[in-house]
Amino acid sequence: MPDKKPDSPDRSKQRKLATSRRKSPSGVTHRQSREVLTSSKSQARVPQLAMAELVQLRIRVIALENLVIALLAGASDEQLELAREMSVYISPRPNFTRHRSTIHAAAQMIHLVERAAHFRSVLTDGK
């Protein structure tokens, strides 16, 4: 990816605007789909995952984590900083309920960047 910076000095404002207006192919906004997912009617229709499905999900998550670490190891400093900034967007905002899942997800994003730093040093030492 090129290391070219966008013309606008306020990338975070653009990013917030883009994610707040994101629509699915059916035309439903992100906020509307989130409301549907949290309603009690939709929760009752979600089937339980079988143990084999949970094992497969775990394997896929491990594979994706390692792939992300490999990609971050070759990323520019600006891209690593962007990854750190993105963790702030899923962290709970002030005066909103602090959900354990989002707090852990933000911490995991930072952890992935830090794990990639180990491989960055291995790559630069080996050259």
PyMOL commands that set and color helices and strands:
alter all, ss='L'
color gray80, all
select helices_A, chain A and resi 11-20+30-38+40-44+51-73+77-90+100-126
alter helices_A, ss='H'
color red, helices_A
deselect
rebuild
show_as cartoon
